[in-house]
Amino acid sequence: MSLSKLVLRSMKKNMKHYYLYFFALIFSVTLYFSFVTLQNNAEVLATVDKSGTAKAGFAAATYMLYFIVLFFVLYANHLFMKRRSKEIGLYQLIGMTKGLIVRLLAVESILLFVGAIVLGMLSGFFSSRLFAMILLRVLEKEALVTMTFSTEALQQSIVVFAILLAIVLVQMAWMIYRVTLLSLFSASKQADERVKRFSPLQMVIGFLGLVFIAYGYYASTKLFDINSQGNLALNMIIILATTIGGTFLVFRFSVAFIMNSIRLKKNGHLTVRDVLALTPIMHRMKGNAKSLTLITVLTGVSLGVTTLAYIAYYSSESSAYSHVPGDYVLLEDRDQEFIKKLEDNNITFDKIDYRLQSVSASFTQLLSESQQNKDNPLFGLEGIIYTIPLSDYQQIVPEASVSDNDVILTNYGGYMAEMFPLEKDRDVVVTTGGPEETMEETLHVKDVQHESIISGTVTSGPGGPIFVVPDALFKKLATHSSTSQWHKQTSINLKNKSDLALAESLYMQSIYSYLQSYEEERKGNIESLGITIFTAAFLGLAFLMTTGSILYFKQMSEAEEERVSYTILRKIGFAEKDIMKGIYMKQAFNFGVPLIIGLLHSYFAVKSGWFLFGSELTAPLWIAMSCYIALYAIFAVLSVGYYKKVIRESL
């Protein structure tokens, strides 16, 4: 029989195995080709090129995506080869050499790759337009996206997957040449390990895994503590090592120990649910520990990165408002022509004037005792803090009240407020005036607020502190000359947002300074962060689909291996619903535990430094986690459905 006929017969016989591997290849090609096509789409590049980060963001994401695809395809190929181990062993028994078997499987792999590339590129071509529309939606851009076939994307994808095919062929040949004939017939059961009893050492190691994870979580909460800033890199390495190492120990020892303890407590009275859930999990944990650890860590990392990117994007409005606290901000008495144009065009608005007076103060006086050390950048820092009179502040906070030398510290926000909080009920000595005449006052900070009211241009960056002082004290401070260039801010808020487009046009015509409107600032944030959130979400989806598919593939493989057990159970009288109770528990563990631990990993990772990326945590975190939970649930449902199919076919 010729090699070509043998290949065709082999592929026909293994169709039930091939569709799983074929799906993995098509999915990988679709992801990669759609992203590369998007990267080379002229309309998309012309629209997002103004952000200055489009090409760099796409290039970085392409390399990351190839790593994901490589990992996914190699794992799927390994699983595929494992399921065909008995067939390969039979080939050797009938006299076929390992070289001939390698050539046979190589031809099959090449045919599969060619078919997957063709179908994947067609699927990627059509899906790229959808991704392009999503990207433009994220960037809030209006553009017509046409479906154009990119020859650059085609050439790049062919080269990339040709390299991947070569790697797969090397992996396949290495797997065939390194194994013995006997091991091929037992390869599908190598994950099973009979657990007779646990030694005290294994119990201690399993407990240490939980301790390591707990320590990693605790250390992450102190990562950006001012007392540990000098060892930031070392602390990050320790957190990663303890968390990842602890996760492996939990899967390798803790889970099997817990399952065995539950089994022993039943004193041999095991239900069919226990036999189908507790026992397989316990026996397979040694072989599955590495893969479950990898899946858990990848889930945590991808969810963490996606969440942080979404926090930055979600906070674009609040970040813009902290720099421009109003639809428009005018400084001093400049650009008053803009106000006149608003009135001439019958655009109604609210106007708030703030009088400003600067004082000099040491920020050390506002720090808590624990924050007063040399590692704190505010320690020993002498700087300018602006004051505004209480009557001006009461325009937005009518109930505010201070007297004598009491003050309200406000406008202090952003990551500085999270990392270096300033305390109330502290006395601050401030000075004002020039070198010839200086006045000194002792102020008492009555309260600390974080609402943005003064432009970041005035405070030399968004979130700078402002003192609200009694009017009498403000007049006293204002009698002394100040070296500051700012003495007045006018905040303008439109009453009707439908006037925004016209107001923006008038603002651009009237403003001759470098000030931006809130809308300009917000759009600038959207443009700079849009590519980041899109690529992070795309890669997060790829990671999620990869880890979910791997778990699904593993469960399909285990279901086939356990088919004989289901046949026996059905023959001795157990109904499908009785068997499925154990399957439900097993799938809840296989999908739920890696997901829950991955969610915890990502939560503590995000919680440790989210404030460096934006001002909103809760909503972005819950939205990202909900998406991951929903997609994992889909894979779990598909896995349960496959088990149900196998159980029905077992009798």
N, C-alpha and C positions, 0 to 999 in steps of 0.2 A: 504494500500500500504506500502510495506516495505521501510525502510530508504534507502537501496541500490538502489531500483528502482526509488525512489524520487530523489536521487542524480544524477542518470544517466539522467533522464528526465530534471532535472534542468540544468545540464551541456549542454545537447543538445540544450535546449531552449536559453541558454545564450551564445552560441558559439560566437556571434558577440561581446560580452563583454569580453569573456575569452581570445580571441586571443591577445588583448592588454595587459592584465595582464600576460598572458603566455609568451609573448615576453619579458616583463620586467624581468621575472624570468630567462628565458633562457639567456638573455643578461648578467644579473648579475652573473650567474653561469659560463658562458663562460669567462668573465673577470677574475673572482677570480681563477678559476681552471687553466686557462692558465698561470697566473702569478705564482701560487704556483708550478705548474709543472716545469716552467722555473727555479724557485728557487731551485728545487731539481734535476735539470738536471746535471748529473755528468760531461759531456763534457763542459758545460757552466761554472760550478763552478771551474773546473780544469783550464780553460782558464783565468778566471777573478780573481782567488784567489790571484794572486800576488799583486793586487791593495790594498789588505788589507781592503777594504771597502765593498766588495760584500755582505757578510752575513749581516752586519749591515744595509746596504742600502736596501736589500731585505726585511729584517724583519720590518724595519720602514715603508716601502711602503705597506707591507701586512696589517698592522694595519690600515693605512690610506685608503686602498682600501676597507677593510671591512666596515669602517665607510661610505664610499660612497655607497656601495651596500646596507647597512642597510637603509640609508636615501632614496635611490631610491625605494627599495621594499616597505617600509612602506608608502611612498607617493603614489605609484601605487596602493597599496592595499586600501588606503583611498579613492582614486578616484574611484576604482572599486566598493567599497561598496556604495559609493554615487550614482553611476549610477544604482545600484540594490535596491535603497531605497524603491521604490514603490513595488517591488516584495516582499521584506521583510515585508512591511506593509500588503500586501495581505495575506501572510502566517499567520500573526497574526489575521486578520479578519476572516479567516476560522477556527480559533480555535487552531492553533499551538502555543505552549508555546515558550517563548524566549530560554529556554534551548534546546528544540528540534531544533529550528532554528540554534542555535549555533553549535549543533552537525552536522546538515546538512551541514552548510558552512564549518565546520572543516574538514569533510570527503572530500569535494570538494577541499579545500585548500591542504590537504595532497596529494590527487591524482595529483593535478597540480604541487606541489613541486617535487614529485617523477619523474613525466614526465619531468619537466624542468631540474632537476638535471641530469637525464640520457642524455638528448639531449645537455644540456649545457656542460657537461663533454666531450662528444664526440666532440663538436665544439671546446672546449678549448684545448683538446688534439691535434687536428690538427693545431689550430692556434698558439699553444705554440712554434712549430718549426719555424714558421714565426717570432715570437717575438725574439726567440733565435738568428736567423740569423741577425735580425736588431741590436740586442745588440752587437753581435760580429763585425758587420760592424761599429758600432759606436766606438767600442774599437780598430778598425783596427787590429783585430785578425783573423788568418786563422785557422779554425778548422772545422771538419766534425761533424755536429749536427745530431744525429740519433733520431728517434721518439721512445722514451722509455716511457712506462707507469709507473708512479711513485705511488707506494702504499702509500707512506707518504703523497703525495698530495691528494690522494683519501680519506684517513682517515681524514686528516685535513679539507678537504672541506665538508665531510659528517657531521663532528662535528659542523663546523661553520654554515652550512645551517640548521642543526637540531635546533640549538639555534635560528637562524633567524625565522624558522617556529614556534617555541614556542612563540616568540615575536609577530609574525603576528597573531597567534591565540588569544593571549591576547588582542591585539589591536582590533581585530574583535569582540570578546566577549564584550569588554568595549564599543565599538560603539553601539552594539545592546542593551545592558542592560541600557545604559544611556539615550537613546532617547525615546520619546513618539511616540505613533502610529501616531498622527497627524503630527509630525515633519518629519516622514519618507516620507510622501506624498509631502512634500514641500522642502525636502533636496536639490534637484537638482536646486532649485531656490534661495537658501540662499545667493548666491553671488550677486544677483541683489538688488540694492537699488535705489529707485526712488529719483532722485535729484531734488527737487523743486526749491530751491534757496540756495545760499551760504551766510553765515553770514560774517560780516567783520572779525571776529576772525578766521574763516577758511581760508580766504584770506591771513591774516597775517601769519598764521601757514604755509601755502603753500609757501609763499615768504621766510619765515625763512628756509625752507628746502633747497631752492636754495642757500641761504646765508651760511648755514652750509657746504654744499658741496664745495662752492667756498673757504670758509675759510680752510677746510681740504686740498684742493689742494694747497693753498698758503702756509700753514704751512708745507706741505710735501717738498716744495722747500727750506725751511729753516731748515729742520730736522737736517742736518749735518753741519749747519753753526757753526762756532767756538764759537759764542756768546751764543749758546743754547746747547752746549755739556753737561753742567752740569745737564740738565733736559731732557736727551734723552728719558728715559723710560716714563716719564710723557707726553712729547710731542707726543710720539707714541700713547699713550692711547687716548689723546685728538683728534688726527687725525682720529683714528679708530672710536671713538664715534661720532664725528661730521659728518664724511663721511657716516657711516652706518645709523645714525639717520636722516641725511638730505635726504638720498636716500628713506627711508621709508616715510618721510613727503612729498617728491615730488610725489611718487606714490599714497599716501593716499589723498592728498589735491590738489597739484599743477596741476596734470594731469587732474583730473576731473573738476577743476575750469577752466582750459584753454579750455577744450572741451565744457563745458557749455557756456563759453563766446563766442566761435565760433558759437555755436548753436543759442544763443540769438541774435547775430548780423544778422542772416538770417531772423529775424522777422517772423518765422513760415514757410518760404519758403524752406523747406527741401527737398532735392532730395533723391532718394532711396539710393544713395551712402552715404549721411549723416546719414540716418536712420540705415544703416547696419554697419557703421564705428564709427561715433562720439558717437551716443547714447549708443550702447552696451558697449563701452569702458568706458564711463562716469558712467553708472549704475553699472558696475561690479567692479569698481576700489576699492571700500571699501573691498570687499571680496578677491580681488586679490593682494592688496597692500603688504601683508606679504610675499606671495609666490614670487612675482616679486622682492621684496627687497632681499630675500634670493638667488634667481637665479642670480640677478645682482652682489651681493657680492661674491658668489661662482665663478662666471665667472671672476670677477676682481682678486680674490685671486689666482685661478688656473692659469690664464694667466700670472699674475705677477710672480708667482713661476717658471712657465715653462720658461718665458723669462729670468729671472735671471740665471737659470741653463744653458740655452742656451748661454747666454752672456759669462759665465765662460768657457763653452766648445768651443764656437766660438773663444774666445780670447786665446785659449791654445797656438797657434803659436806665437802671439805677446808677450804673457807672457814669453814663452821660450826665445824669442829673446831678451827681456829686461834683461834676466839673462845671456844669451850667445849670444852676438851680432855678430854672424858669424857662419859658419858651425862648426868651431873649434876655440878655444881660448887657447893660450899658454901664460903663465906668466913667467916673467924673461927670462932666457935662458934655462929653463928646457924643457925636452921632445923634444929636437930638432931632435931626432932620427925619430920622426913622419914625419917631413918635408922631410927627406932623403928618407924614405920609399915611400912617395907619388911620389917623383921624380923617384925613381927606378922602380915604377910600371906605369910610364908614365901617371900619373893623373895630369892634368893641374889644376892650382889654382891661385887665386889672394891672395897676402899677404900684409897686412898693419901693420906696426910697430908703436906703440904709445909709446913715452917716457912719463914717469909719475913722478911728483914731488908733494909731499903733502904739504899743508899749513894748519894752524889752523885758524878758523874763527868762529864768532858768527852768527848763523843763524838769530838772531833777526834783524840784519842789512838788511836782504833781505825781511823781511815781510812788508806788507802794514800797514798803521796806524791802520786799523780796526782789523788786525790779531795780533797786538802786545798786547796780554793780557795773563794772567797766565794760562788760560785754553788751550792755544796752546802749544802742546808738543815741538815745535821748539823754543818757547820763552825762551830766556836765555840759550839756548843750545850751548855749545862750541864743535865743532867737526872738524874732518879731511875732507878737500875737496881736491881732486886731481886736478892738473893742467896738461894740455898738450900743447905743442907748436903749434902755428898757422900752421906751415908748415906741421905737421902731420895731423891736422884737414882738411887741404886743399886737402888731398888725397881723401876725400869723399865729401867735399863741396868746390870745387875750387874757388867759388866766395866769400868765407868768407874773411873778412878783419877786423883787429883791429890794433891799434897803441898806442904808449905810454903805459898808464896803463889801457886802455880799455880792457874789457874781454867779452867773450860770455859765458853765463851759458847754458850748454847743458846736455843731458843725464838725465834730471829730468822729470820723468813721473810716471805713475801708479796712485793709489788712493791718494798718497801724493800730487801729483801735482794738483789733483782736490780739495782736502780738504784744503790744505795749499799751495796755489800758491805763488811762489816767483816772485818779481817784478823786472823789468829792470829800468834803470836810477837811480840806487841807488849805493852809495859808500860803499865799504866793506873793513874794515881793517883786513889784514891777517898777520900772523906771521909764520916764519919758522926758523929752526935751533934748536940746543940743548940748555940746560940750561946755558952753558958757553957763547954761541954766538947766539944771536937772531936777526933776521932781520924783520922789519915791513914795510909793503907796503899798500898803499891805492889803491884799485882797483875800477874801475867804470864799472858796469854791463851795457854793451851797448845793449845786446839782450838776450832773453831767448828762448831756443830751447828745444825740447823734444825727439829728436832722440836718440836711444840707441847706444852707441859706445864703452862703457867700461863695462867689465864683472861685474856682481853683486858680484862676489867674492872680487873684488877690492873695490867696494863701500859699502861693508857690507850689501848687499841687492840690488835687481834690482831697477833701477830708481834713484840712488843717484846722486847728482849734480856734474858736472865737469866744471872747468874753462878752457876756451881756451884763452891762453895769447900770446902776441907777443913773437917771438923767443928770442929777446934780454932780455925780462923780465924773460923768462923761464931759460935762461942761468944764469941770476943773482940769481934767486931762487935756482938753482941747485948747486951753489957754496957753499951753506950752507948745513950742514949735516941734514938728515931727519931721524926721528924715524920710518918712514913707511917701511913696508917690500916689497912694490911693486914699481918698477921703470921702468918696461917695459911690454907691452902687445903686442902679435902678434895675429892678427885676420886672419883667413884663410877661404876663400870662394871658393868652387869648381866651376869650369867653366861648367862642365858637370855633371848634377845630376844623370846620369846613373852610375857614379863612386861612388855613395854614399855608396852602400853596401860594396864594397871593402875597401873604406876609413874608414868606421866604424870599420871593422875588424882590419885594421892596427892601428887605434887609440887605440883600446882596448889592443892591443899587446904592444904599445909603451908608453902609459901614465901610470905613476906610482903615480901620484898625485890624488886628489879627484875631479878633474875637470871633468865635463860632456860635451859631445858634444851637439850641438843644437838639433840634432835628438833624443838623449837620453832624454834631458829635455822635448822636445815636447811629446814624447811617454809617459813619466812619467805623464805629465799633462793629456794626453788623458786617461790613465789608471785610474787615480785618479778621473777624472771628468766624465768618461763614464757612470759609474753606476748611478751617480747623474742625468745626463741629461736623461738617459733612464727611470729611475723611475719617474722623474718629468714629462717627456712627457707622460708616461703611465698613471700616475694619472691625468694629465691634460686632456688627452683624456677621461678618465673615468668621470671626472667632467663635461666635455663638453657634452659627450653623455647623461649624467644624466640630466643636465639642459635643453639641447635641447629636450630630450625625454619628460621631464615633460611639457615643453611648448607645445609640439606636442600633448600630451595626453589631456591637458587642452583644446586645440582647437578642438580636436575630440569630447570631452564631450560637449563643447559649441555648436558645429555644430549639434549634436543630439538634444540638447535642443531647438535650433532655427529652427528645421526642419518644424514645423507647420507654422512659419512665412514665410518661403520660399514657402510653398505650397500656402499660401494666395497670396503672391506676384506673383507667377506664374499664379494663377487663374484669377487675375485681369489684366493680360496682360503684365507683365514685362518679358523681355527675359533674358536668362541665362547670356548674356554678361553684361546687365545692373546691375544685382545683383552682378556679380563677381567684378565689379568696387569697390563696397563697401568692398567686402571681401579682395581685394588686399590692400586697405588702412588699414583695420583692422589687417591683418597679418604683414604689414610693421611696424605697431606700436608694436604689441605683441612680435615680434621677434627683431625688429630694436632698439627700445628704451632700453630694458634691455642690448642688446649687446653694443650699443653705450656708455651707462653709465658705463657698465663693462669695456669697453676698456679705457675709460677716467680714471676710478679708477686705473686700472693696469698701465696705462702710467705714471701717477703722482707718483704712488708707486715705479715703476722701476726707474723713472727719479731721485728720491730723493737719491738713493744710489747705482746705477748701477756700479759706478766706484770701489766699493768694491769687485766686482766679476770679472771684466775684463776690457779690454780696448776698446771694440767695443760695440756700442749701437744701431745704426740705423738699420743695417742689421738684427741682431737677433730679434729686436723688430718688424720690419715689417714682417718678415717671420712668427713669432708666431701669430701676429694679423691676417695675411692673412689666416692662417689655421683655426683660430676660425671663421672668417667671412665666409669662404667657407662652413664650416660644419653647421653653423647656417643657411646659405642660403639654404642648402639641406633640413633641417627640415622645413623651411618656405615653400619651394616648395612642400614638401610632405603634409603640412597642407593645402595649397591652393588646391592641388589635391583632398584631402579628402572632402573639402567644395564643390568642383565642383561635386563630386560624390553624395553628399547629396542633392545638388540642383537639379541635374538631376533626382534623385529618388523621389523628393518631389511632382512631378506631375504625 
